[in-house]
Amino acid sequence: MNRSMTNLFTLPKIPPFARENFDASFVQADKVMMVLLLVQWAIATFITSVSFDTYLYGFISGGSITLSALGVYRYYKGTQLMRVVAAIAMMLFSVVYIQQHYGRIEMHFHVFIAMAILSLYKDIVPVVVAAMTTILHHFVFNYLQLYEVSLFDMPVMVFNYGCGIDIVLLHGVFVLVEVIVIAYIIKLQIEYGVELNRSENQILGLNEELSYTSMHDTLTGLPNRQSLRSKLNLILANADRNQKKFAVLFLDLDHFKNVNDTLGHVVGDALLKTVAKKLTSIVRANDVVSRIGGDEFIIILNEVKENTALENVIIKILEAFRKEWIIQGHFLRLSVSIGASVYPDDSKEIDELMKFADIAMYKAKAEGRDQFSFFTGELNRKIHEEVEIANDMFRALEEEEFLLYLQPKIEIATGKIIGAEALIRWNHCTKGLIYPNSFIPIAENNGFILKLGTWILYETARMIRRLERAGYNDIHISCNVSTRQFQNLNMYSDIDTAIREHGINPNLFAIEITESVMMQYLEVTLEVLKKIKNLGVHICMDDFGTGYSSLSYLQKFPIDSLKIDKSFVDDISENGDNEHILINTIIAMGQTLNLHVIAEGVEESYQEEYLKSRGCSYYQGYYFSKPIGEERFFELLARNRS
C-alpha cells in the first residue's frame, strides 16, 4: 500500500534522451501562457468595465503582471523560472478578477481554471507555486478585508458574503486537492511523454540501423553494392565536371573456398574482415572500398591521372596479399586476382565499367591467378564470342550440328589401325567447323559439358555398332571424359545404357581420363572406374606424365593403357641423342605394369621409328592421319586392312 502511494505521488524523472523534446514543449507552453496573459489583460481592462467601474485597476495591475512576465519570457523562456513566473502571473490575475468584482464567489473559479491550465506544463512546480500563491492571497487579503483596507478606492475583499476564516481554509483545502489531481495528471503526462520519446528514439535508432545495414556489408562494414552504386554516381558526375578519370578494380581472393572448407567459416569471416581493413589502409581517403559478396571486393580509385599510378596501386595490393597472414592463430598464404577498367577510356556507363573489370579479373584468374589484367577491346570481343557460343550450344545439340571426328590409333609393329580416338567437332550453321578448344572450356564452365559428354558416349557406342556391322569387330573407339562428367553420378549409368541400347561389345568401348582428374577425386574415381571396368570397358590414362600420379596409384587403378603426352614425344631428337629423355622411363614403366603404351602426337617418321625401337605398342598422330570424319575413316580403314 505504502509503495503504491509512493508511486502515486512520485513524479518520474525526465531521462536525457527525452530532455530535448520536453524543453521544446516548455517553450511552446510558455508561448501559450504569454498569449493567455495578454488576453486576460484585455479582459481585465475592457470587458469587466461593462458592469463594474474597475478598468483602471484592471489596466494597471494587469499590465504590471503581463509586462513583467513578458520581460522574464524574453530571457528565460523554456526554463523553470519562466514557469514559476507564469504560475504566479495566472494566480495574480485571479486576484485582479476577484477584486474587480468585489469578491464575487464566481470569480474564484478562475483560480481552479488557471491551475488546470498550468497542467499544460509537464512540471508540478508551477502548479505548487500557483497553489501557494492562491493560499497566500486568501490569507493576506482576508486580513486586509478584516481591516477594511482599500486599493484604487475599492475595498479589498476575498469573499463579499462575510465569510470567515473557515471558508478561507475550506477554499485552501479545495486548492490542495486540485494540486494533487493536477499533479497526478502531470505525472501521467510525463510518463506518456517519456515513453513516446523512448518509442521515437527506438524507431529512429531502428531506422538508422536499417539505413546503415541497407548500405553496408554486415560482416566488414564496407559499403555494399547499393552504396557503391550511389557513390559511383557521385564520382562519375565529379569526373565529368572536372574532366578526370577514375578506375574500377574488381578483386577476388584466390582459392578462398579452401579456407572455408579446411578451417571453417569463422576463420573465413575473420579473414574477410582483415582483408577489408588492409584494402582500406592501402587506398586513399577519397577512394572507395566495397564488398559486394563472398570474397569479391570492388575498389574505386578516384582521380587517376595515368596508368602508371594505377599499376603502382595494384602492385601494392598484390604484394600486400603475398605476405603471410595470421588469422585466429592460423598462418595463411594468400593471393588475389585483380581486373581493372578505366573511366572514360573503357566505358562511360557504370554497369559496363563494373562488368569490364569483372571480365578482366577472370582473365587474370585464367592466366594463373595472383596477378592483374586491364580490360581491353580485344578481351571484350572475345568474351562476347564466348557468350554467343555458350548461348548457341544448346541449339546446336538439338539441330545435330555436333559430330565426331576419329583419329586412328596404329599398332607400331604391324602398321595396322587397331582403334581410334573420338574427337568432337562443331559444324556450325554459319561459322563452319569449330574446334573443341573454342567451346569445350565454355561448356565446362556453364555445365553444358554434361549434356555434351552424354551425347559423346552415345555417339561413340553408335560408331562401334556401325564398325561391327561393317565387319570390323576388333576396332575399339575411345572417348574423353571431362572432370565435370566424373563428378556426375550418372556417368556410369550413361555408359552402361549406351552399350546396352546399341548392343555393342563393351571390350571395344574405351574411355580416356587424365591423371589429374584421377588424383583430384581419388576415392570417388577409384569406385566409379571399378564399376566401369566391370562392364568390360577399356580404361586409358590420358596425358600421362603431366600430372602427379605415383606408381602405387597406377597399380591401384584398373587401368588398361597409358597414353604418353605429346610433350614427351616432342623430346625425341632426330640426331639420335635420346638416351636420357623421360619417355624411355614411361615406356618401361608401362611394360613393367603390363599396360598398353600409346604415344600421341607422333608427327615424324623418326619419332615412330624410335618408339618402335623402345617397344612402344601403339601411336597416333599426324604422321599417320589427322582426325577425320566418319566416312573418310571407313575409307582409310578399308585401305589399311586390304
Secondary structure, DSSP 8 states (H G I E B T S, - for coil): -HHHHHHHH------HHHHHHHHHHHHHHHHHHHHHHHHHHHIIIIIGGGTSS-HHHHHHHHHHHHHHHHHHHHHHTTSHHHHHHHHHHHHHHHHHHHHHTTT-GGGGHHHHHHHHHGGGSS-HHHHHHHHHHHHHHHHHHHHHHHTT-EETTEE--S-TT---HHHHHHHHHHHHHHHHHHHHHHHHHHHHHHHHHHHHHHHHHHHHHHHHHHHB-TTT--B-HHHHHHHHHHHHHHHHHHT--EEEEEEEETTHHHHHHHH-HHHHHHHHHHHHHHHHHHS-TTSEEEEEETTEEEEEE-S---HHHHHHHHHHHHHHHHSEEEETTEEEE--EEEEEEEETTT-S-HHHHHHHHHHHHHHHHHTTSSSEEE--HHHHHHHHHHHHHHHHHHHHHHTT-EEEEEEEEEETTT--EEEEEEEEEEEETTTEEE-GGGTHHHHHHHTTHHHHHHHHHHHHHHHHHHHHHTT-TT-EEEEE--HHHHHSTTHHHHHHHHHHHHT--GGGEEEEEEHHHHHHTHHHHHHHHHHHHHTT-EEEEEEETSS---HHHHHHS---EEEE-HHHHTT--TTS--TT-THHHHHHHHHHTT-EEEEE---SHHHHHHHHHTT--EEESTTT---B-HHHHHHHHHHHH-
